[in-house]
Structures are given as structure tokens and as C-alpha cells.
Amino acid sequence: MEIDCQPEESIASSFDEDSVVLGDVKDMRLEAEAVVNDVLFAVSQMHVSQSLNSTSDVAYINVETREGNRYCLELTEAGLRVVGYAFNQVNEDLSTQYHETVYSLLDKLSPGYREAFGNALLQRLESLSQNGQ
């Protein structure tokens, strides 16, 4: 597993939903990169698809959970949803629920994500508690 950041840095993320705005329109390609950087510490693999055509309206993210399950996620203004059960796979017949955040989606898909996120949060809280004394 590749980790680009320390878990405590990801909890107090610099990601802001309104930070990737071009005029009044979000660029989903940039938004997707921010999503990946925000939760990479809690999954086995995650990257913006280079094979699927991302636009300013839609981007595709490949994620492998800590349990080894692979998904292709679609990111739009409506949120994130699973569109395939393999990297770079879009199943047009798949009708899955949209999630407002990547946290909500991964929380549903991966107990390992939930545990890693909880542990990172606990470490951050312990660090803040020690620094406050």
C-alpha cells in the first residue's frame, strides 16, 4: 500500500468542497484528485482513471479497499457512486446510490476504511490532547 500523507494530516484535511471551482462550475477532474488525496491513507489503492474519459462534468476514480475489493467510482455534481466492480469498468445497467461524500461511500463499502479512519482520528485526538497539556 502506498501512503502519500500521514493519517493525522488527512483527518484535518485541507480539502474544501468549494475549493475546486471554476466560476460557478466545479471541475470534476480536479475534484477527483482532491478526493483521492484525502482518503488514500485508508484504502489499498486509489487513483483517477486514466483510461476512462473524465471531463469537467464527470470523473472516474478507481479504488481498491483494504479488503481487496475493486470498484470504479463516478464523481459528478450529484456525488459519488459505484459504476463498476473492477478498475476502469463502467456498467451502464448498474443503478447504485449516490453518496454526498467519499467518506460516506467508503464507510458503506469497507470496514477496513472505517477502522483506518477511526484509528487516524483517534491518533489525531491523542496528539491534540498531549499538545494541550
Contacts in CASP RR format, 6 or more apart in sequence:
PFRMAT RR
TARGET T0000
AUTHOR 0000-0000-0000
METHOD contacts of the structure
MODEL  1
MEIDCQPEESIASSFDEDSVVLGDVKDMRLEAEAVVNDVLFAVSQMHVSQ
SLNSTSDVAYINVETREGNRYCLELTEAGLRVVGYAFNQVNEDLSTQYHE
TVYSLLDKLSPGYREAFGNALLQRLESLSQNGQ
1 44 0 8 1.000
1 45 0 8 1.000
2 40 0 8 1.000
2 45 0 8 1.000
3 40 0 8 1.000
3 41 0 8 1.000
4 37 0 8 1.000
4 40 0 8 1.000
4 41 0 8 1.000
5 37 0 8 1.000
5 40 0 8 1.000
5 41 0 8 1.000
6 41 0 8 1.000
7 41 0 8 1.000
7 42 0 8 1.000
7 116 0 8 1.000
7 119 0 8 1.000
7 120 0 8 1.000
7 123 0 8 1.000
7 124 0 8 1.000
8 120 0 8 1.000
8 123 0 8 1.000
8 124 0 8 1.000
8 127 0 8 1.000
10 38 0 8 1.000
10 39 0 8 1.000
10 40 0 8 1.000
10 41 0 8 1.000
10 42 0 8 1.000
10 120 0 8 1.000
11 117 0 8 1.000
11 120 0 8 1.000
11 121 0 8 1.000
11 124 0 8 1.000
12 124 0 8 1.000
13 38 0 8 1.000
15 34 0 8 1.000
15 35 0 8 1.000
15 37 0 8 1.000
15 38 0 8 1.000
19 34 0 8 1.000
20 26 0 8 1.000
20 27 0 8 1.000
20 30 0 8 1.000
20 31 0 8 1.000
20 34 0 8 1.000
21 27 0 8 1.000
22 56 0 8 1.000
25 56 0 8 1.000
26 56 0 8 1.000
26 77 0 8 1.000
27 56 0 8 1.000
28 54 0 8 1.000
28 55 0 8 1.000
28 56 0 8 1.000
28 57 0 8 1.000
28 58 0 8 1.000
28 59 0 8 1.000
28 75 0 8 1.000
28 76 0 8 1.000
28 77 0 8 1.000
29 48 0 8 1.000
29 54 0 8 1.000
29 55 0 8 1.000
29 56 0 8 1.000
29 59 0 8 1.000
31 59 0 8 1.000
31 75 0 8 1.000
32 48 0 8 1.000
32 54 0 8 1.000
32 59 0 8 1.000
32 60 0 8 1.000
32 61 0 8 1.000
32 75 0 8 1.000
33 48 0 8 1.000
35 61 0 8 1.000
35 75 0 8 1.000
35 80 0 8 1.000
35 102 0 8 1.000
36 46 0 8 1.000
36 47 0 8 1.000
36 48 0 8 1.000
36 61 0 8 1.000
38 102 0 8 1.000
39 46 0 8 1.000
39 102 0 8 1.000
39 103 0 8 1.000
39 106 0 8 1.000
39 113 0 8 1.000
39 117 0 8 1.000
40 46 0 8 1.000
41 116 0 8 1.000
41 120 0 8 1.000
42 66 0 8 1.000
42 106 0 8 1.000
42 112 0 8 1.000
42 113 0 8 1.000
42 116 0 8 1.000
42 117 0 8 1.000
42 120 0 8 1.000
43 63 0 8 1.000
43 64 0 8 1.000
43 65 0 8 1.000
43 66 0 8 1.000
43 106 0 8 1.000
43 110 0 8 1.000
43 113 0 8 1.000
43 116 0 8 1.000
44 64 0 8 1.000
44 65 0 8 1.000
44 66 0 8 1.000
44 68 0 8 1.000
45 62 0 8 1.000
45 63 0 8 1.000
45 64 0 8 1.000
46 61 0 8 1.000
46 62 0 8 1.000
46 63 0 8 1.000
46 64 0 8 1.000
47 61 0 8 1.000
47 62 0 8 1.000
48 54 0 8 1.000
48 59 0 8 1.000
48 60 0 8 1.000
48 61 0 8 1.000
48 62 0 8 1.000
49 59 0 8 1.000
49 60 0 8 1.000
49 61 0 8 1.000
49 62 0 8 1.000
49 72 0 8 1.000
49 87 0 8 1.000
49 88 0 8 1.000
51 88 0 8 1.000
52 60 0 8 1.000
52 72 0 8 1.000
52 88 0 8 1.000
52 90 0 8 1.000
54 60 0 8 1.000
57 76 0 8 1.000
57 77 0 8 1.000
58 74 0 8 1.000
58 75 0 8 1.000
58 76 0 8 1.000
59 74 0 8 1.000
59 75 0 8 1.000
60 72 0 8 1.000
60 73 0 8 1.000
60 74 0 8 1.000
60 75 0 8 1.000
60 83 0 8 1.000
60 88 0 8 1.000
60 90 0 8 1.000
61 72 0 8 1.000
61 73 0 8 1.000
61 75 0 8 1.000
61 80 0 8 1.000
62 70 0 8 1.000
62 71 0 8 1.000
62 72 0 8 1.000
62 73 0 8 1.000
62 87 0 8 1.000
62 88 0 8 1.000
63 70 0 8 1.000
63 71 0 8 1.000
63 73 0 8 1.000
63 106 0 8 1.000
64 70 0 8 1.000
64 71 0 8 1.000
64 87 0 8 1.000
65 71 0 8 1.000
65 106 0 8 1.000
65 109 0 8 1.000
65 110 0 8 1.000
65 112 0 8 1.000
65 113 0 8 1.000
66 110 0 8 1.000
66 112 0 8 1.000
66 113 0 8 1.000
66 115 0 8 1.000
66 116 0 8 1.000
67 110 0 8 1.000
67 111 0 8 1.000
67 112 0 8 1.000
69 85 0 8 1.000
69 109 0 8 1.000
69 110 0 8 1.000
70 85 0 8 1.000
70 86 0 8 1.000
70 87 0 8 1.000
71 82 0 8 1.000
71 84 0 8 1.000
71 85 0 8 1.000
71 109 0 8 1.000
72 82 0 8 1.000
72 83 0 8 1.000
72 84 0 8 1.000
72 85 0 8 1.000
72 86 0 8 1.000
72 87 0 8 1.000
72 88 0 8 1.000
72 89 0 8 1.000
72 90 0 8 1.000
73 80 0 8 1.000
73 81 0 8 1.000
73 82 0 8 1.000
73 83 0 8 1.000
73 105 0 8 1.000
74 80 0 8 1.000
74 81 0 8 1.000
74 82 0 8 1.000
74 83 0 8 1.000
74 90 0 8 1.000
78 98 0 8 1.000
79 98 0 8 1.000
79 99 0 8 1.000
79 100 0 8 1.000
80 98 0 8 1.000
80 99 0 8 1.000
80 101 0 8 1.000
80 102 0 8 1.000
80 105 0 8 1.000
81 96 0 8 1.000
81 97 0 8 1.000
81 98 0 8 1.000
81 99 0 8 1.000
81 105 0 8 1.000
82 94 0 8 1.000
82 96 0 8 1.000
82 105 0 8 1.000
82 109 0 8 1.000
83 89 0 8 1.000
83 90 0 8 1.000
83 91 0 8 1.000
83 94 0 8 1.000
83 96 0 8 1.000
84 90 0 8 1.000
84 91 0 8 1.000
84 94 0 8 1.000
85 91 0 8 1.000
99 105 0 8 1.000
99 108 0 8 1.000
103 117 0 8 1.000
106 113 0 8 1.000
106 114 0 8 1.000
106 117 0 8 1.000
107 113 0 8 1.000
107 114 0 8 1.000
107 117 0 8 1.000
END
